[in-house]
Amino acid sequence: MAECFFHTGRPAVARCKQCGRGLCSQCRIVTEQGIFCSDKCAQTFAVFVQRLKEAEERQAAGRRSSRWEQWVFVLILLAVVFFLVKKFFF
């Protein structure tokens, strides 16, 4: 690793999870979500995680509705086929 972004000459012991800056043991901010160089980077990362979670929830909800729509389409298709078979063969 390189040197601390804030203290020239000090070796970096970690990198900010958001921006990637090298950090010495004095400069690093340790949170539940990782190591950051500032509160701003920690907050930016928290917003990113929240938006990612919301996007995944929307995507999962979209998949559920798509499955429902597929079943409706299959049932309608079967009804049409049944009607045509009945009309032309019986």
C-alpha positions as CSV (number, residue, x, y, z in Angstrom):
1,M,0.0,0.0,0.0
2,A,1.1,3.6,-0.5
3,E,1.2,6.3,2.1
4,C,-1.6,8.1,4.0
5,F,-3.5,10.6,1.9
6,F,-3.6,13.1,4.7
7,H,-0.1,12.5,6.3
8,T,2.7,12.4,3.8
9,G,5.3,9.8,4.8
10,R,3.1,7.7,7.0
11,P,2.3,4.3,5.6
12,A,-1.3,3.6,4.8
13,V,-2.8,0.6,6.6
14,A,-6.2,0.7,4.9
15,R,-8.1,2.3,2.1
16,C,-11.4,4.2,2.2
17,K,-14.2,1.9,1.0
18,Q,-15.9,4.8,-0.9
19,C,-13.0,6.7,-2.6
20,G,-10.0,4.4,-2.2
21,R,-7.7,6.9,-0.5
22,G,-4.9,5.3,1.5
23,L,-5.2,6.0,5.3
24,C,-3.0,5.6,8.3
25,S,-4.3,4.2,11.5
26,Q,-5.0,7.8,12.9
27,C,-7.0,8.9,9.9
28,R,-9.3,5.9,9.3
29,I,-12.9,6.1,10.4
30,V,-14.2,2.6,11.2
31,T,-17.9,2.0,10.9
32,E,-20.2,-1.1,10.7
33,Q,-20.1,-0.7,6.9
34,G,-16.3,-0.5,6.6
35,I,-13.4,1.9,6.8
36,F,-13.7,5.5,5.4
37,C,-11.6,8.6,5.2
38,S,-14.4,11.0,6.2
39,D,-18.0,11.2,7.4
40,K,-18.9,12.4,3.9
41,C,-17.6,9.2,2.3
42,A,-19.3,7.1,5.0
43,Q,-22.6,8.9,4.3
44,T,-22.2,8.6,0.5
45,F,-21.6,4.9,0.9
46,A,-24.7,4.5,3.2
47,V,-26.8,6.2,0.6
48,F,-25.4,3.9,-2.1
49,V,-26.2,0.8,0.0
50,Q,-29.8,2.1,0.7
51,R,-30.4,2.8,-3.0
52,L,-29.1,-0.6,-4.0
53,K,-31.4,-2.3,-1.5
54,E,-34.4,-0.3,-2.9
55,A,-33.4,-1.2,-6.5
56,E,-33.2,-4.9,-5.6
57,E,-36.6,-4.8,-3.9
58,R,-38.1,-3.1,-7.0
59,Q,-36.5,-5.7,-9.2
60,A,-37.8,-8.6,-7.1
61,A,-41.3,-7.1,-7.2
62,G,-41.1,-6.7,-10.9
63,R,-40.2,-10.4,-11.3
64,R,-43.2,-11.4,-9.1
65,S,-45.6,-9.4,-11.3
66,S,-44.0,-10.8,-14.5
67,R,-44.6,-14.3,-13.3
68,W,-48.3,-13.5,-12.6
69,E,-48.6,-12.0,-16.0
70,Q,-47.1,-15.1,-17.6
71,W,-49.6,-17.4,-15.9
72,V,-52.5,-15.2,-17.1
73,F,-51.1,-15.3,-20.6
74,V,-50.8,-19.1,-20.5
75,L,-54.4,-19.5,-19.2
76,I,-55.8,-17.2,-21.9
77,L,-53.8,-19.0,-24.6
78,L,-55.1,-22.4,-23.3
79,A,-58.7,-21.1,-23.4
80,V,-58.3,-19.9,-27.0
81,V,-56.8,-23.2,-28.1
82,F,-59.6,-25.1,-26.3
83,F,-62.2,-22.9,-28.0
84,L,-60.7,-23.4,-31.5
85,V,-60.3,-27.1,-31.0
86,K,-63.9,-27.4,-29.8
87,K,-65.2,-25.3,-32.7
88,F,-63.4,-27.0,-35.6
89,F,-63.3,-30.7,-34.3
90,F,-66.6,-31.1,-32.5
